[in-house]
Amino acid sequence: MGTEVRVRCAENAASPGGQLLDMGVTEMPEGDVETYPVEGKWRNRIAGNPGFLDEFGSLEEAVLVGRDHARELQVEHIVRNQDD
């Protein structure tokens, strides 16, 4: 059975003008930020949206950036286990 970690990140709301980080998102997403493994690498994505935000060689790097994305977007950050 896989393990899932959820972290609520509500700090740092959207910046003026509605731009969120440098992700090209102009409105609040409906999905949480997910950090998940793919072929030996770790990716971040917004749940329910196609594609991914970024990719890293280590879980630690992906979690740090995923947490920042979640804070900026005011959503939860979910870290998926390799078994999920």
C-alpha positions as CSV (number, residue, x, y, z in Angstrom):
1,M,0.0,0.0,0.0
2,G,1.3,3.5,-0.9
3,T,1.8,6.4,1.4
4,E,0.4,9.9,0.7
5,V,1.3,13.0,2.5
6,R,-0.9,16.1,2.4
7,V,0.4,19.5,3.5
8,R,-1.8,22.6,3.5
9,C,0.1,25.6,2.1
10,A,-1.9,28.8,2.4
11,E,0.9,31.4,2.7
12,N,1.9,33.8,-0.1
13,A,-1.4,34.4,-2.0
14,A,-1.4,35.3,-5.7
15,S,0.7,38.3,-6.6
16,P,-0.9,41.5,-7.9
17,G,-2.4,41.1,-11.3
18,G,-3.4,37.5,-10.7
19,Q,-0.1,36.0,-11.9
20,L,1.0,33.0,-9.9
21,L,4.7,32.3,-9.8
22,D,6.1,31.8,-13.3
23,M,3.8,28.9,-14.2
24,G,1.6,30.9,-16.6
25,V,-1.4,30.3,-14.3
26,T,-3.7,33.4,-14.2
27,E,-6.4,32.1,-12.0
28,M,-6.5,29.8,-8.9
29,P,-6.4,26.2,-9.9
30,E,-9.0,23.7,-8.7
31,G,-6.4,20.9,-8.0
32,D,-3.7,20.5,-5.4
33,V,0.0,20.4,-6.3
34,E,1.2,16.8,-6.5
35,T,4.8,15.6,-6.3
36,Y,5.0,12.1,-7.9
37,P,7.6,9.7,-9.4
38,V,8.1,8.9,-13.1
39,E,10.9,6.8,-14.4
40,G,13.4,7.5,-11.7
41,K,12.7,11.3,-11.5
42,W,10.2,13.4,-9.5
43,R,7.7,15.7,-11.0
44,N,5.3,18.4,-9.8
45,R,1.9,19.0,-11.3
46,I,-1.5,20.6,-10.6
47,A,-3.9,17.7,-10.1
48,G,-6.5,17.5,-12.9
49,N,-4.4,19.5,-15.4
50,P,-2.5,18.0,-18.3
51,G,1.3,18.0,-18.2
52,F,3.6,18.8,-15.3
53,L,5.2,21.9,-13.8
54,D,8.8,20.8,-13.4
55,E,11.0,17.7,-13.0
56,F,13.8,16.9,-10.6
57,G,16.4,14.2,-10.0
58,S,15.6,13.9,-6.3
59,L,12.5,13.7,-4.1
60,E,13.9,16.3,-1.8
61,E,14.2,18.9,-4.6
62,A,10.8,18.2,-6.0
63,V,9.2,18.5,-2.5
64,L,10.8,21.9,-1.8
65,V,9.6,23.3,-5.1
66,G,6.2,21.6,-4.9
67,R,5.7,23.1,-1.5
68,D,6.5,26.6,-2.8
69,H,4.0,26.1,-5.7
70,A,1.3,25.0,-3.3
71,R,1.9,28.0,-1.0
72,E,1.7,30.4,-4.0
73,L,-1.5,28.8,-5.3
74,Q,-3.0,28.4,-1.8
75,V,-3.7,24.7,-2.2
76,E,-2.5,21.5,-0.6
77,H,0.7,19.8,-1.5
78,I,0.5,16.0,-2.0
79,V,3.6,13.8,-2.1
80,R,2.9,10.5,-3.8
81,N,4.9,7.4,-2.8
82,Q,6.6,5.3,-5.6
83,D,4.0,2.6,-4.8
84,D,1.0,4.9,-5.4
